[in-house]
Amino acid sequence: MAVTLRKAQRDDVDEIASIHVDSWKAAFTGRMPDNYIDSYTLPRRVTEWHQLLTNNAETVVVAEFGGRVIGFLSFKISQTHENAFELSKLYLCPSSYRKGVGNLLMNHLDKEAKSNHINLIALYVLDNNDASIRFYTKQGFEFAEGAVSTEFEGEVILDRLMVKRLST
């Protein structure tokens, strides 16, 4: 599988948003309230990604195969950790799971961090998303003190902090 990585462009918005919606459903069904998942519609994600790419609020990198975007990640300088990147999002087309695309994107993030003399990457992961936790643990992340919770229709959605220390 010859996957290439590149910085996202504004004309990637529709593909990124579609992957975000499909991946959310695949990853979080049964782990979050259905109404919460369903509230993130394609038009809502298109608006979100259009704003994010227009404002350059985060660095967005897409993985491409056969002229199609099949995954992406976004990151920014952390507001809460010193000399750190915060990985905001990493999503793949469900058909691209377990084919090395996530590893490729994470290796790119590591290289970006090292070239910018960043010594920590932080992320928040859904506390009951075992597959993602295993993936990030294999990437060298470990749990740290910190969590973010959201309440939706009386149910608490908990994201736990994971960090990876880099030698620069």
C-alpha positions in Angstrom: 0.0 0.0 0.0 1.8 3.2 -1.2 0.4 5.8 1.1 1.6 9.4 0.8 1.4 12.1 3.5 0.9 15.8 2.8 -0.4 18.9 4.4 -4.2 19.2 4.1 -5.7 21.7 1.7 -9.0 23.4 1.8 -10.3 21.3 -1.0 -9.8 18.2 1.2 -12.5 19.4 3.6 -15.3 17.1 2.3 -13.1 14.0 2.4 -11.8 14.8 5.8 -15.2 15.5 7.2 -16.6 12.2 5.7 -13.8 10.2 7.2 -14.4 11.9 10.6 -18.1 11.0 10.6 -17.6 7.4 9.4 -14.7 6.8 11.7 -16.6 8.3 14.7 -19.5 5.9 14.1 -17.2 2.9 13.7 -15.0 3.8 16.8 -17.6 5.1 19.2 -20.9 3.2 18.6 -21.6 1.4 21.9 -19.0 3.6 23.7 -20.9 6.9 23.7 -24.6 7.7 23.5 -25.9 7.2 20.0 -27.5 10.7 20.0 -24.1 12.3 20.8 -22.5 10.4 17.9 -25.3 11.2 15.5 -25.2 14.9 16.4 -21.9 15.2 14.6 -23.4 15.2 11.1 -21.5 15.5 7.8 -22.6 19.2 7.4 -21.4 20.0 10.9 -18.0 18.3 10.3 -17.6 20.1 7.0 -18.2 23.4 8.7 -15.8 22.5 11.5 -13.0 21.4 9.1 -13.5 24.4 6.8 -13.0 26.7 9.8 -10.1 24.8 11.2 -8.2 24.8 7.8 -9.1 28.4 7.1 -7.9 29.7 10.5 -4.8 27.4 10.5 -5.7 26.6 14.1 -4.0 23.3 13.8 -1.6 21.5 11.5 -3.6 18.9 9.5 -1.8 16.1 7.6 -3.7 13.8 5.3 -2.8 10.2 4.2 -3.6 9.6 0.6 -3.9 6.4 -1.4 -4.8 6.2 -5.0 -5.7 9.9 -5.1 -8.1 9.6 -2.2 -7.7 10.9 1.4 -7.9 7.8 3.6 -6.9 9.3 6.9 -5.7 12.4 8.7 -4.3 13.7 11.9 -4.3 17.2 13.4 -2.1 18.7 16.1 -1.2 22.0 17.7 1.1 23.5 20.3 -0.3 22.4 23.6 -1.8 25.2 25.8 -1.5 23.0 28.9 1.9 21.3 28.6 5.2 23.0 28.2 7.2 22.4 25.0 4.5 19.9 23.7 2.3 19.1 20.8 -1.3 18.1 21.4 -2.6 15.5 19.0 -6.2 16.6 18.5 -7.5 14.1 16.0 -6.4 10.9 14.3 -9.0 9.2 12.1 -8.9 6.7 9.3 -11.4 5.4 6.8 -12.6 2.2 8.5 -11.5 0.3 5.4 -7.9 1.4 6.2 -7.8 0.1 9.7 -4.8 -2.2 10.6 -2.9 -1.4 7.4 -0.2 0.7 8.8 -1.7 4.1 8.0 -2.1 5.1 11.7 1.6 4.2 12.3 2.7 6.2 9.3 0.8 9.3 10.5 2.2 8.9 14.1 5.7 8.5 12.8 5.2 11.7 10.9 4.0 13.4 14.1 7.1 12.2 16.0 9.4 13.6 13.2 7.6 16.9 13.2 7.9 17.1 17.0 11.6 16.3 17.0 12.4 18.8 14.2 10.6 21.5 16.3 12.5 20.5 19.5 9.2 19.3 21.1 9.8 16.8 23.8 6.2 15.7 24.6 3.1 14.7 22.7 -0.2 14.7 24.6 -3.6 13.4 23.6 -6.9 12.6 25.1 -8.5 9.2 24.5 -11.9 7.9 25.3 -11.6 5.9 28.5 -13.4 2.9 27.1 -11.9 2.8 23.6 -9.7 -0.2 24.2 -8.5 -0.4 20.6 -7.2 3.2 20.6 -5.6 2.8 24.0 -3.7 -0.3 22.7 -2.7 1.6 19.6 -1.4 4.6 21.5 0.3 2.4 24.1 2.2 0.6 21.2 3.2 4.1 20.0 4.9 4.8 23.3 2.1 6.7 25.1 1.2 6.2 28.7 -1.6 7.5 30.9 -0.9 10.7 32.9 -2.8 12.7 35.4 -5.6 14.5 33.7 -9.0 14.0 32.1 -11.7 15.9 30.3 -15.4 15.0 30.9 -18.5 15.9 29.0 -22.0 15.2 30.2 -24.6 14.3 27.6 -28.2 13.3 28.4 -27.1 12.3 31.9 -24.2 10.2 30.7 -20.6 11.1 31.3 -18.1 10.8 28.5 -14.6 10.7 29.8 -11.4 11.3 27.9 -8.1 10.4 29.7 -4.8 12.1 29.1 -2.0 10.1 27.6 1.5 11.4 26.9 4.6 10.4 25.0 8.0 11.7 26.0 10.5 12.3 23.1 14.2 12.6 23.2 15.1 15.6 21.1 
